[in-house]
């Protein structure tokens, strides 16, 4: 299989899931952000309850771990999305935000 054909296929493999999952990815990012915010609020409540003696240190640590895991999950989701976005941009040489090509093969400076 020629190298150019392999490149076309890798673009299709990256582009199709990206386009199909764009709405799902956005929804997932919002859900993870919301989960992160809920976990942070739960930790603050647990911390206040610990200070007044209503819960023990074990429950405070559980809330802290949940908060940290939610933050980690959110950051990983952002990393995955933007990594895929820039991989697709690099393969297609197209800027999706500005809706223009990043490379013009017919420009005078390229000849």
N, C-alpha and C positions, 0 to 999 in steps of 0.2 A: 504494500500500500504506500503510495507516495506520501512524503512528509506533509505536503500541503493538505492532502485529504485527511490525514490524522489530525492536523490542527483544526480543520473545519469540524470534525467530529467532536473534538474536545470542547470547542466553543458551544456546540449544540448541547452536549452533555451538561455543561455548566449553565447555559442560558435558559434552557427549558425549565429545570427545577427552580431557578431563580425567579423566573417570571410567574410560574405557577404558584410558588410559595410566598410571593411578595406580600399579599394580604395576610396570609397565615403568619408570616414572620413578624409583620407589624403587630398583629394581634398578640402573638406570643411575647414580643418585647414589652408591650403594654401590660400583659398579665404578670410577667416577671418583675417589672417595675412596681406594680401594685403589690405583689407578694413581698418584695423587698421593703416597701413602706409599711406594710402590715407587720412584718417581722420586727422592724425597728420600733414601731409603736408598742408591740407586745413586750419587747425587751425593756423599754422605758417603764411600762406598767409593772413588770416583774421587778425591776430595780427598785422602784418606789415601794412595792410591797415587801421586798427584802429588807429595806431600810427600816420599815415599821414593824418587822418581825412576823409578817403574815405568811411568808414562804421561806424555805430553807435554801442553802447555797446550791444544792443540786438542781432545783428548779430554775434558779437564776442562771446557772451554767447551761441548762438546756435551752433557755431563751436566747442566751448569747450565741450558742452554736447555731440555732435556727436563723438568727439574724445574719451571722457570718456566711452560712450556706446560701441564704437567699441573695446576699450581695454577690457572692462568687458566681452563682448561677446567672444573675443578671449580666455581670461583666462578661462571662463566657458567651452568652447569647449575643451580646453586642459585638464581641470579637469575631464570632462565627459569621454574623451577617456582614460586617464590614470587610472581613477577609474575602468572602465570596463575591461581594460587590466589586472590590478592587481587582480580584482575579479575572472577573468577567470583563471589567473595563480594560485591563491589560491585554487580554486575548482579543477583544474586539476593536481596540483602539478607538473607543467611542465614549464620550463624556455624557452620561445619562442625565445628569443634573442640568447641564447647559444645552443638551440635545445637539451636540456637534461632534464631528470627528476630531480625534486628537492628532491625526496624521493625514496630511494631504499629499498623496503620491504625485500629484500633478503640479505641485508648487515649484517655482523656479529654483528655490534653494536646494531642493532634493535632486536636481538634475545635474 
